[in-house]
Structures are given as structure tokens and as C-alpha cells.
Amino acid sequence: MIEFNAIDNGFEAWVGRDILRVECVGTGLRVRAGGQGQIRDNPFSALDGAARPGDNRITVDDRSAAIEVGLIRCEASVVTSHGDPKFEIRLQFVERRTGRVLLRETRAHFAGPGARSFHRTGSDSWRAEVCFEGCEGERIVGMGQRQHGLLSQYGCVLELAHRNGEVSIPFAISSRGYGFLWNCPATGRAEFGRSLVRWTADTADYLDYWITAGSPAEILSAFREITGAAPEFPDWALGLWQSRLRYASQTEVLEVADGYATRDLPLSAIVVDFFHWTRQGEWRFDPRYWPDPAAMVGTLAERGVRTVVSIWPTVHPAASSADRMAQQGWLLETADGDLYSRSFIDVSAEGSETTRVHFYDATNADAAAHVMDLVCEGYLRHGITSFWLDACEPELLPFRPEHVRIGGLPATACLSAYPAQHIAAFHAAMTAAGEESPVLLCRSAWIGSHRHGCLLWSGDIPSTFEAMRAQLPAGLNAGLSGIGWWTTDTGGFYDGRIDCPVFRELLLRWFQWSVFTPVLRLHGFRVAAEAAEQDGHEFAIAGAENELWSYGPEVYDLLCRQLRVRLALKPYLKWLFSEYAATGIPPMRPMFLAFPDESAMWDLADQYMFGSQLLVAPVMVQGEDSRTVLFPQDTSWECLWTEQCVDGGERLTVAAPIDRIPVFVRRDGGQPDRGLDVTALRSALGQGGARLTG
């Protein structure tokens, strides 16, 4: 039996005991399906509470239903074979203005199952999937942050799970004119094939997704409407963030800050990395090396430097909080009911060793409240309100989520939501403490994390040109997934030899590029010549220096010139962040976001727009002193550094000497200045010497 019914704001369709519901949410459509006569709850839904629109049209009859809102129309119809109805309903989504089909459900095989299906994987667990027709040549962008080096996900099979460097935010934008949000926190897969597009949840007895239509900019605006707006970015964070693995004491942090002050090098933040603590899970400074954190924070604040502290969600079995957290059920468990633990290093006065650590359950409100109490006692009372939330995937090693339970559920059902819950708890605690716009540097995120001050960084990547090239499309796709606050470890994280000419070239090129990214942050595990051959856990104790002056006078001078450029960019950066908060358009933008009708713009993964005014083309190949740049049609440009004028529609080879990367200012379209001072930028790069003021 098949039945269609109109409901408030949408329609329902019944096929036997299976139910399908389509409702208007924002300027898009939410589709949910379930078996056994009900649509079950979606834990940690990103759409619960999202605004429902009033401007929609719904039609229903015995054999079909349709609903339209914004720029999209959904059509539901009974599948027929030789004139006879099957017990199956399929959906297709159409662009309202043109009638063009955007996305259509299909079977993976003619023999079934249907486009929407549930497969029993155990006595009380199910796997869910939905299939759509593939489209030759389609570009699929977004989907979080990936390390495969591709801008388009077309042809890719993506794991819907978080890893170090891999952030799964299942929101895709298609060159065909639709945006698709997989509203499910389960682990799974997204397959973007030529013949078939398939979304799979490993553990779910429901389907839940949202779809909208429009240009890329319109889609991002619609996504922002349903998932929330990012806060305003604070002025203090616009300059240089200084970090390395790691500053081992309060004295060392203050010495580095003194080094910047005596050189007149403005600094926005200095980051205190891991193992500043007593035990993981106590969330406080080790007084042996940090005797007066409040005094340190105060001294830095007087110089205009923000203190940022690394916090992990891990709990050492010997931590003072461990027994209580275990007794209260606040730690992640295995499927057998034991405490989950993973191997990690532990640092003490005697050196380092391997130990086991647990993870607190960020989805448990009482557990999160307990952790926030400890964080406030251990850090907030010293004046620290900015944090680096490391390993917040959480980093399960080995990655076997089927053996872990979170909040009483299999991790395969809800693991993707963990970092979002973790970030939200910190944001709420810091906001309650009076921090107007908390900034949380995070290694992972999920749908909606942007509204909680999430500054995503690209994880522990190698110090290689190859890794650097992968970060540009990773950052662009993160922005297209809602995360506009984004950064990298400038220079890469692993194995940067401070005396190696190739690494110094890499650092220069990476720093030049980072100047034109949302956040300029210098971090990494640097290796000195005498330690280059060492192995083991030495990195946990301290890496080599990583300050601007750590790489010789020539590199130092060039880095200082680039820092001047960053300082001159601040008014423009403020505009870009405000625009992102208001519209959902990220500061770093793929070329097609500004020029969606030019097919060639969808394929550019090595140049981008920084706001509406700057075209940035980083040098990401060792030894290159020139590179090609493709300029959009019907535009005009001027080289930021040389004032050379360029007409659009051309692919040109442009100079890229070691002291700068190609950057072009748009000179058409009548855009307002928006804080971009071209004269100041040119002057900043051209100044000689190494000392800065202001």
C-alpha cells in the first residue's frame, strides 16, 4: 500500500510500514526516512531547531507529491514497471527557475533494494544508505577538510569519519547548482561516482539529509541560515601566532616574548603546547615549570600578546579526576563495558615513556560540566580564555569505532558529533566567563562548529612541498563546508630541519602564503642538526627553535617583510571576517565562488580569491621562481607588487621571486575599498631591514 499525505510544512509518504517525510527547512528541504512505521530520533542533528519558512507550496494526490521552497522543488512519485506500480517511491530535485533536474534517486541495481534502504547488521543495529544518479563531469566540493590534494571530490570515495588532518563535514556543493547536507553523525562513506552517488551510515535506522539550490554563494548563505552564523573574529588574533613543539616552561615562553619585543616584532599570540600539565585529565599547569601562570599571562597581555593553551580530551589513569570520572560513567567505554584506552606518551621529570590514556565523553553533559570546572580552575583563574583543542576527533588508535561506545551508543552511530560537543562546551564556558568572542584552535570539527568559535587547522602534516600543495584545496573545501576560520602549521609539522636549505625555502614559501590565509600561525616540530638522527619520544620533550630569527639572517629579513604585509592587511582582514559572519562566504574562496559560470574556474586548486579583491597564487613547488595564473574572463587586474596590469581571460606566466608570491588586485566591478590599502602593502614588502613597529 502506498499513501501520500500533506503535513504541516511538507508531506509524508507511506510504503507499507516504511515512512518518508519531506519538509521545508530554511530555503531547502529536509528529507527523512525510517522503517517500522516511524522516523527515529537523529542524535546530535544539525538541523533540529532550524528555522522553518512560510513561503512554500505543497501539492499531494494519490500517486505523487511535490513541495517547493526557495529555488528548489522536490517531486515524489510512485515507481512503475510495465504500467504497474511497485512498492517504491523515488524523489527528484529540480531547479525551480529552469525545471532542470539537479539530483535524482536511483537504485544501485535494478534488482534492488530501492534508492533508500536499511540493512540489518545485528540484532538491534542497522546500516542505512541512499543512492542518486551520477553525472558525468560534475564537480563536488566541500565535504570538510581532506588531505588528498583535490578540490573536487568527484570520483572520490570519502570516509565519513575524523582523523588527524581529515575532518568530515558532510556538506557538498555541486557545480550542477545544489548543496547537499548529510545530517547524520554516524561513521560511513560518501561515494561520488560517474554512474552512482551513494551515502552510507554504518549504524543508523533512519535517513536524514537536507538539500538546497542556487549559486555557490546562495547555497552557502542557505547553509549558514540553517546551521548558524560564525561570531565576529576578534582583532587580537589577526596578526602572528607564535608556536612550536614545545615551550617547556614559563621562563622559555617569556624569553621568546622578550625576543619578539626587543626586535620590535608585533605578536598576536603565543601558544603553550602539550605536556605543560601535571597529568592528562587534571587540566592544570605543572608548578615545577610554570610557577606563576597568572604573572606570565599578565606580562604577555601588557605586550598585547594573547596566551593560548593546548588542552586534550584525554585522561591519565593516575590523574586525580580519573576515578571519579570512571565511576560516574564520564569516560568512553568499549562495547564490553571496559574503559576505552589508547597508547600514548607520558612526560615526567625523568623523561618520557609509553602509557595508556582514556577519553572523556564530550556528549555527556555532566562529564563536560566537570571538565569545564577543572579547566576554569586550572586555566581561567589565571586569565586564560583561548584554547587549542588538540586530538579532539577523538583520536582513537587503532581506529576501530565499532568497539567503542559514546553516550551509550556505538561510536559508529555518533562519532562525528564528538568534536562539535567538545568545542561547544568550551565556547559556552568561556562565553559565560566574559570572553566576548572565544577562539578555539581545533584539529577537528563537524556541522555547525563554526558558530562556536572553531578555528580549524590542518593537522600534523609533513614539512614537504607536496603536503603544502594539499593544504590549499583542504582549506578551500573547509570554507565551503562552513568553517571559514582556518589555518595550517606554517612550514608543516613533522621533520622540519632548521638548517636545511630546502626546508628554509619551504618555510619562506609557506609563510608568504599564510599571510593571505585567515590566520597566520607559525608552528611545527623542528629538528636541529645535532638531533636529526634521533628517534623515539624526543619530540615530546622539546623540538628545536621555531621563531622568525631561528633560520638565519636572510630568511629572517624575508619573513619580517612578509609580517609587515600581514600587519598592513589587518583592516581588510577585519572586513573579510565580518563578511563571513554576515553571509557565510569564507575569507579564502575558490575561484568559482566569484565566477561560477566559468567552467575552468571550477578546476583551479592552486590559486584562489582572498575576499573579493585579491587573487592569490602561492608558489608550492621547490625551486620555482615563476608560475602560471589563469585570470577570469571580462575582468581586469593589477599586480600587487609591480603595478603591472593584466586583462582577464588569459593564462599567463608571472614572476615569483623568493621574496614574494603572485598576488593581484581586482580593478573592475566597482567594489568598495573595504579596508584594502594597496599602497601600504607595497610599502610593507619593500621596506629594508628587519625591525618593525606598530
C-alpha positions in Angstrom: 0.0 0.0 0.0 1.2 3.5 -0.9 -0.2 6.7 0.6 0.7 10.4 0.3 -0.4 12.9 3.0 0.1 16.6 3.4 1.5 17.6 6.7 2.4 21.0 8.3 5.3 22.4 6.1 5.6 19.3 3.9 4.3 15.9 3.1 4.6 12.3 4.2 4.6 9.1 2.0 3.9 5.6 3.3 5.1 2.4 1.5 3.8 -0.4 3.7 5.3 0.3 7.1 8.2 2.5 5.7 7.8 6.2 6.0 9.2 9.1 4.1 8.9 12.7 5.2 9.9 15.9 3.2 9.7 19.3 5.0 10.9 22.8 4.3 13.8 24.0 6.4 15.2 27.4 5.6 15.4 27.7 1.9 15.9 24.0 1.4 14.2 20.7 2.0 14.9 18.2 4.8 14.3 14.5 3.8 13.9 11.8 6.5 13.0 8.2 6.2 12.6 5.3 8.5 11.2 1.8 8.7 8.7 0.0 11.0 6.3 2.9 10.9 8.4 5.7 12.5 11.2 8.1 11.9 13.5 7.6 14.8 15.4 10.4 16.5 18.6 11.6 15.0 21.1 12.1 17.8 23.0 15.3 17.5 21.1 16.5 14.5 22.5 19.7 13.0 19.0 20.8 11.8 16.9 20.5 15.0 15.6 23.9 15.7 16.5 25.3 12.3 14.0 27.9 11.0 11.0 26.7 9.0 10.0 29.0 6.2 6.5 30.3 5.5 6.8 30.7 1.7 6.4 27.2 0.2 3.9 25.3 -1.9 2.8 21.8 -1.4 0.7 19.6 -3.7 -0.4 16.0 -2.9 -2.5 13.4 -4.8 -2.9 9.6 -4.7 0.2 8.9 -6.8 2.5 11.8 -6.2 3.5 14.8 -4.1 5.6 17.9 -4.6 7.0 20.7 -2.5 8.9 23.7 -3.4 10.7 26.4 -1.4 13.4 28.9 -2.3 15.0 27.8 -5.6 14.3 24.0 -5.2 11.4 21.7 -5.9 11.1 18.1 -4.7 8.9 15.7 -6.7 7.9 12.3 -5.3 6.4 9.7 -7.5 5.5 6.0 -7.5 7.9 3.8 -9.4 6.1 1.8 -12.1 7.1 -1.2 -14.2 5.1 -2.1 -17.4 2.3 0.2 -16.1 2.0 -1.4 -12.7 3.2 0.4 -9.5 6.0 -1.1 -7.5 6.1 -0.7 -3.7 8.6 2.1 -4.1 8.7 5.9 -4.2 11.5 7.9 -5.7 12.4 11.6 -5.3 13.9 14.0 -7.7 15.0 17.6 -7.0 14.5 20.3 -9.6 15.7 23.8 -10.0 12.5 25.9 -9.9 13.6 28.6 -12.3 14.6 26.3 -15.2 13.0 23.0 -14.4 16.4 21.3 -14.7 16.9 18.1 -12.7 19.6 18.6 -10.0 19.6 15.3 -8.3 17.5 12.1 -8.8 17.2 9.0 -6.6 18.0 5.7 -8.2 18.6 2.0 -7.4 22.2 0.8 -7.2 21.0 -2.3 -9.1 17.7 -3.0 -10.9 17.0 -5.9 -8.6 17.1 -3.7 -5.6 16.9 -2.6 -2.9 15.3 0.7 -3.5 17.1 4.1 -3.5 16.6 4.4 0.2 17.4 1.2 2.1 18.2 -0.2 5.6 20.2 -3.3 6.1 20.3 -5.2 9.4 23.8 -5.6 10.7 23.0 -7.1 14.1 20.1 -7.9 16.4 19.5 -4.2 17.1 21.6 -2.3 14.6 21.1 -1.2 11.0 23.1 0.3 8.2 21.4 3.0 6.1 22.1 4.3 2.6 20.6 6.4 -0.2 21.6 6.4 -3.9 21.4 9.0 -6.5 22.2 9.1 -10.2 25.8 10.2 -11.0 26.5 12.9 -13.5 29.5 12.9 -15.9 31.8 15.8 -15.3 30.1 17.1 -12.2 32.3 18.9 -9.7 31.6 18.2 -6.0 33.3 20.5 -3.5 33.2 20.9 0.3 33.0 17.7 2.5 35.2 19.2 5.2 39.0 19.0 5.1 40.7 16.3 3.2 44.4 15.5 2.6 44.1 14.1 -1.0 45.1 17.4 -2.6 41.9 17.6 -4.7 39.5 20.5 -4.9 36.7 18.4 -6.4 35.5 15.2 -4.7 34.0 13.9 -7.9 35.3 10.3 -8.4 36.3 10.0 -4.8 35.2 7.6 -2.1 35.4 9.5 1.2 35.4 8.1 4.7 32.8 9.9 6.9 35.0 9.9 10.0 37.5 12.2 11.6 41.2 11.5 11.6 44.3 13.6 12.3 44.2 16.0 9.3 41.0 14.6 7.9 37.8 16.4 9.0 34.5 15.0 7.9 31.8 17.7 7.5 29.3 16.0 5.1 28.2 19.1 3.2 28.7 19.1 -0.6 28.2 21.8 -3.2 27.7 20.7 -6.8 28.5 22.5 -10.0 25.0 21.5 -11.1 23.6 24.0 -8.6 22.7 22.2 -5.4 24.0 21.9 -1.9 23.6 18.6 0.0 23.9 18.1 3.7 24.1 14.5 5.1 22.6 15.2 8.5 23.9 12.0 10.3 26.7 11.8 12.9 27.4 8.1 12.1 30.6 6.9 10.5 30.2 5.9 6.9 31.1 6.7 3.3 30.3 9.1 0.6 30.9 7.8 -2.9 30.8 10.3 -5.8 31.0 8.1 -8.9 30.3 8.7 -12.5 27.3 6.4 -12.5 26.2 6.5 -8.9 26.4 8.8 -5.8 25.9 6.8 -2.6 25.8 8.0 1.0 26.1 5.3 3.7 25.8 5.4 7.5 27.4 2.5 9.3 25.0 2.5 12.2 21.6 4.2 11.7 18.0 3.1 11.4 17.0 6.4 9.8 18.0 8.6 6.8 18.3 12.3 7.2 19.5 14.9 4.7 18.9 18.4 3.5 19.2 19.9 0.1 19.0 23.4 -1.4 19.6 25.1 -4.7 21.3 28.2 -6.2 24.7 29.6 -7.0 27.6 28.6 -4.7 27.2 31.9 -2.8 23.4 31.4 -2.5 24.0 27.8 -1.2 26.5 29.0 1.4 24.0 31.6 2.6 21.3 29.0 2.9 23.6 26.7 4.8 24.5 29.5 7.2 20.8 30.1 7.7 20.1 26.6 9.0 23.4 25.9 10.9 24.0 29.3 12.4 26.4 32.2 11.9 30.0 32.4 12.9 30.8 35.0 15.5 32.9 38.1 14.8 36.6 37.4 14.7 38.5 39.3 17.5 41.1 41.9 16.5 43.8 40.4 18.7 44.0 37.2 16.6 44.7 38.9 13.2 48.5 39.0 13.4 51.2 36.4 14.0 50.6 33.4 16.3 53.9 32.1 17.5 54.1 28.4 18.4 56.4 25.4 18.3 56.6 21.9 19.8 57.1 22.9 22.5 57.8 25.6 25.1 58.7 23.6 28.2 58.5 26.3 30.8 57.2 29.7 31.8 60.7 31.1 31.6 61.0 29.9 28.0 57.7 31.5 26.9 58.7 34.8 28.4 62.2 34.6 26.8 60.6 34.1 23.4 58.2 37.0 24.0 61.2 39.1 25.0 62.9 38.2 21.8 59.9 39.5 19.8 59.7 42.6 21.9 63.4 43.6 21.7 63.2 43.1 17.9 60.0 45.2 17.7 58.2 42.3 16.1 54.5 42.5 16.9 53.0 39.3 18.1 49.3 38.4 18.4 49.5 35.1 20.4 52.0 32.6 21.8 50.9 29.1 22.2 51.7 26.7 25.1 51.6 23.2 23.7 51.1 19.9 25.4 52.8 18.4 28.4 52.7 21.7 30.3 50.3 19.8 32.6 50.8 17.6 35.6 48.8 14.6 34.3 46.4 14.4 31.3 42.9 14.8 32.8 43.9 17.2 35.5 43.9 20.2 33.2 46.3 22.4 35.1 49.9 23.7 34.8 52.8 21.7 36.3 54.0 24.2 39.0 57.6 22.9 38.7 57.9 24.6 35.3 55.0 27.1 35.4 55.2 28.5 39.0 53.1 31.6 38.3 50.9 31.3 35.2 48.9 34.4 36.1 52.0 36.5 36.1 53.1 35.1 32.8 49.7 35.8 31.2 49.7 39.3 32.6 53.2 40.1 31.3 52.2 38.9 27.9 49.0 40.8 27.9 50.8 44.0 28.7 52.7 43.5 25.5 49.5 42.8 23.5 50.1 39.1 23.3 47.4 36.5 24.0 48.2 33.3 25.8 46.7 30.2 24.1 47.0 26.8 25.9 46.7 23.3 24.5 44.1 21.0 26.0 43.4 17.4 25.2 40.3 15.4 25.9 42.5 12.6 27.4 42.6 11.3 31.0 45.6 9.6 32.5 44.6 6.6 34.7 46.6 8.2 37.6 45.0 11.7 37.2 43.3 13.0 40.3 40.0 13.1 38.3 40.2 9.6 36.7 38.5 7.5 39.4 35.5 9.8 39.8 35.1 10.2 36.0 35.2 6.4 35.7 32.6 5.8 38.5 30.3 8.4 37.0 30.4 6.9 33.5 32.1 10.0 32.1 34.8 8.1 30.2 34.4 6.4 26.9 33.9 2.6 27.2 34.4 -0.4 24.9 31.5 -2.5 23.7 32.3 -4.9 26.6 31.8 -2.2 29.2 35.5 -1.7 30.0 37.2 1.7 29.9 38.5 2.5 26.4 42.2 3.4 26.4 44.9 4.0 23.8 48.6 4.1 24.0 50.3 7.4 24.3 53.5 9.1 25.6 53.8 10.5 29.1 56.4 13.0 30.1 57.8 13.4 33.6 60.9 15.0 35.1 62.8 11.8 34.4 61.9 11.7 30.7 59.2 10.1 28.6 57.6 6.7 28.5 54.6 5.0 27.0 51.3 4.8 28.9 47.6 4.3 28.4 45.1 7.2 28.4 41.3 7.4 28.4 38.9 10.0 26.7 36.2 11.9 28.5 32.7 11.6 26.9 32.1 15.1 25.4 28.5 14.1 24.6 27.7 13.6 28.3 26.6 17.0 29.7 27.7 16.1 33.3 31.1 15.0 32.1 31.5 18.2 30.0 30.5 20.3 33.0 33.1 18.5 35.2 35.8 19.1 32.7 34.9 22.8 32.4 35.0 23.1 36.1 38.6 21.8 36.1 39.5 23.9 33.1 38.2 27.1 34.8 40.1 26.2 38.0 43.3 25.3 36.1 43.4 28.0 33.5 40.6 30.5 33.6 41.6 31.8 37.0 45.0 32.6 35.6 43.4 34.7 32.8 43.5 32.2 30.0 40.3 32.1 27.8 41.8 30.9 24.5 42.5 27.3 23.9 44.0 24.8 21.5 41.7 21.8 21.4 44.1 19.1 20.1 43.3 15.5 19.3 39.5 16.2 19.6 38.4 13.8 16.9 38.8 12.0 19.3 42.0 10.2 18.2 41.1 6.6 18.5 44.1 4.5 17.7 43.8 1.9 16.3 40.7 3.3 14.6 38.0 0.7 15.5 34.9 2.7 16.4 32.8 -0.4 16.3 34.5 -1.4 19.6 33.8 2.0 21.3 30.7 3.4 22.9 29.9 7.1 23.3 26.9 8.2 25.4 25.6 4.7 25.5 25.6 4.4 21.7 28.0 2.6 19.4 30.6 5.1 18.3 29.8 4.2 14.7 26.4 5.8 15.3 27.6 9.2 16.6 31.4 9.6 16.5 31.3 12.5 14.0 29.5 14.7 16.6 32.2 14.3 19.3 34.3 17.3 18.4 31.3 19.5 18.0 30.1 18.7 21.5 33.7 19.2 22.9 34.0 22.6 21.2 30.6 23.8 22.2 31.3 23.1 25.9 34.4 25.2 25.8 32.7 28.0 23.9 29.8 28.1 26.4 32.2 28.1 29.4 34.4 30.9 28.0 31.4 33.0 26.9 29.9 32.6 30.4 33.3 33.8 31.8 33.0 37.0 29.8 35.1 36.3 26.7 33.2 38.2 24.1 34.3 36.1 21.1 36.2 32.9 22.1 38.7 31.5 19.7 39.3 27.7 19.9 42.0 26.3 17.7 40.7 22.8 16.8 42.0 19.7 15.0 38.5 18.5 14.1 35.0 19.9 13.7 31.6 19.0 12.5 28.5 20.6 11.1 27.9 23.9 13.0 31.2 24.0 14.8 31.8 27.4 13.1 29.3 29.1 15.4 31.3 28.0 18.5 34.5 29.9 17.6 36.2 26.9 15.9 39.5 27.8 14.2 40.3 24.7 12.3 43.9 23.8 11.5 45.0 21.1 9.0 46.6 18.7 11.5 50.0 17.1 11.8 51.2 17.3 8.2 54.7 16.7 6.9 57.1 19.5 6.2 57.2 19.0 2.4 56.2 20.9 -0.7 53.8 18.0 -1.5 52.0 18.4 1.8 51.9 22.2 1.4 50.2 21.8 -2.0 47.5 19.6 -0.4 46.6 22.3 2.1 45.2 24.8 -0.3 42.3 22.7 -1.6 41.9 21.4 2.0 41.4 24.9 3.3 39.1 25.9 0.4 36.9 22.9 1.0 36.8 23.6 4.7 35.5 27.1 4.0 32.9 25.6 1.6 31.8 23.4 4.5 31.1 26.3 6.8 34.5 26.6 8.5 35.9 30.0 7.5 38.3 30.3 10.4 41.1 28.1 9.1 44.9 27.9 9.3 47.9 25.5 8.9 51.1 24.7 10.7 53.2 27.1 8.6 56.2 25.1 7.4 54.4 21.8 8.2 54.5 19.9 11.4 56.8 16.9 11.0 60.6 16.8 10.4 61.4 20.4 9.5 65.3 20.6 9.6 66.0 24.2 10.6 69.5 24.1 8.9 68.3 22.5 5.7 68.2 24.9 2.6 65.2 23.0 1.2 63.2 23.4 4.4 64.1 27.1 4.7 62.8 27.6 1.1 59.6 25.7 2.1 59.2 27.8 5.2 59.5 31.0 3.2 57.0 30.0 0.6 54.6 28.7 3.2 54.8 31.8 5.3 54.2 34.0 2.2 51.1 32.1 1.5 49.9 32.0 5.2 50.0 35.8 5.2 47.0 35.6 2.8 45.0 33.0 4.8 42.6 33.7 7.7 45.1 33.1 10.5 48.9 33.4 10.3 50.3 30.7 12.6 53.9 29.5 12.9 54.1 26.0 14.4 55.9 22.7 13.9 58.2 20.1 15.3 61.6 21.4 14.2 64.7 19.4 14.3 68.2 20.8 14.9 71.2 19.4 13.1 72.6 17.5 16.1 69.2 15.9 16.8 68.3 15.0 13.2 69.2 11.3 13.6 67.5 10.8 16.9 64.3 8.8 17.2 61.9 7.8 19.9 59.9 10.2 22.1 62.3 13.1 22.0 59.7 15.3 20.3 57.6 15.1 23.5 60.3 16.9 25.4 61.1 19.7 23.1 61.8 20.4 19.4 64.2 22.9 18.0 63.5 26.6 17.9 60.9 28.0 15.5 60.9 31.7 15.8 61.3 34.1 13.0 65.0 34.6 13.8 65.7 30.8 14.0 66.6 30.3 10.3 69.5 32.7 9.7 69.6 36.5 8.8 68.5 36.2 5.1 65.4 34.1 6.0 64.7 36.4 8.9 64.7 39.5 6.8 62.3 38.0 4.3 59.9 36.7 7.0 59.9 40.2 8.6 58.9 41.7 5.3 56.0 39.3 5.0 54.9 40.0 8.6 54.8 43.7 7.6 52.4 42.8 4.8 50.2 40.9 7.2 50.0 43.9 9.6 49.0 46.1 6.6 46.3 43.6 5.7 44.5 43.9 9.1 41.8 46.3 8.1 41.0 44.1 5.1 41.0 41.0 7.2 38.5 42.6 9.6 36.2 43.2 6.7 36.6 39.6 5.4 35.7 38.1 8.8 32.7 40.4 9.2 31.5 39.5 5.8 31.9 35.8 6.6 29.9 36.2 9.8 27.1 38.1 7.9 26.9 35.9 4.8 28.7 32.6 5.3 31.2 33.4 2.5 34.6 32.4 3.8 37.7 34.7 3.5 39.5 32.1 1.4 37.4 31.4 -1.7 37.9 29.1 -4.7 37.8 31.0 -8.0 34.4 29.6 -9.0 32.7 31.2 -6.0 33.2 34.6 -7.6 33.0 33.3 -11.2 30.6 30.3 -11.1 29.6 30.4 -14.8 33.2 29.8 -16.0 33.8 26.1 -16.2 37.6 26.5 -15.9 37.3 28.2 -12.6 35.9 25.0 -11.0 39.1 23.2 -11.7 41.6 25.6 -10.1 43.1 24.1 -7.0 46.3 26.2 -6.8 45.0 29.8 -6.9 42.1 31.4 -5.1 40.4 34.6 -4.1 41.2 36.2 -0.7 38.0 38.1 -0.3 36.6 39.8 -3.4 39.6 41.9 -4.2 42.8 39.7 -4.1 43.7 36.8 -6.4 46.5 34.8 -4.6 48.7 32.3 -6.5 51.1 30.7 -4.0 54.4 29.1 -5.1 54.2 25.5 -3.9 56.9 23.8 -5.9 60.5 23.7 -4.8 62.9 25.9 -6.9 60.2 27.7 -8.8 60.6 31.4 -9.4 57.6 31.8 -11.7 54.2 30.2 -12.2 51.1 30.3 -14.4 47.9 32.2 -13.3 44.5 31.9 -15.0 42.6 35.2 -14.9 38.8 35.1 -15.2 37.2 36.4 -18.3 35.9 40.0 -18.5 38.0 41.2 -15.6 41.0 43.4 -15.1 43.8 43.1 -12.6 46.9 44.8 -11.3 49.9 43.0 -9.7 50.0 43.9 -6.0 53.8 44.3 -6.1 54.7 45.7 -9.5 51.6 47.5 -10.6 51.6 45.5 -13.9 48.1 45.5 -15.4 46.5 42.3 -16.7 43.3 41.7 -18.7 41.1 38.7 -17.9 40.6 35.6 -19.9 44.4 34.9 -20.1 46.7 32.3 -18.7 50.0 34.0 -18.0 53.3 33.0 -16.6 54.2 35.5 -13.9 57.3 36.2 -11.9 57.6 34.8 -8.4 61.0 35.6 -6.9 61.8 34.2 -3.5 60.7 37.3 -1.6 57.1 37.2 -2.8 54.3 35.2 -4.3 52.0 36.4 -7.1 49.0 38.5 -5.8 46.7 40.5 -8.0 44.2 43.2 -7.1 40.9 43.3 -8.9 40.4 46.6 -10.7 36.9 46.1 -12.2 33.4 45.6 -10.8 33.2 48.8 -8.8 33.9 47.1 -5.4 34.5 49.4 -2.5 37.9 49.6 -0.9 36.9 47.5 2.2 40.0 48.3 4.1 42.4 47.2 1.4 45.3 49.7 1.3 47.4 48.7 -1.7 50.0 51.4 -1.2 50.6 50.2 2.4 51.0 46.6 1.3 53.6 47.5 -1.3 55.5 49.7 1.1 55.5 46.9 3.7 57.1 44.4 1.3 59.6 46.9 0.1 61.0 48.1 3.3 64.5 47.0 4.1 65.8 45.9 7.5 64.3 43.6 10.0 62.8 45.8 12.7 59.1 46.5 12.8 57.0 49.0 14.7 53.3 49.0 15.4 
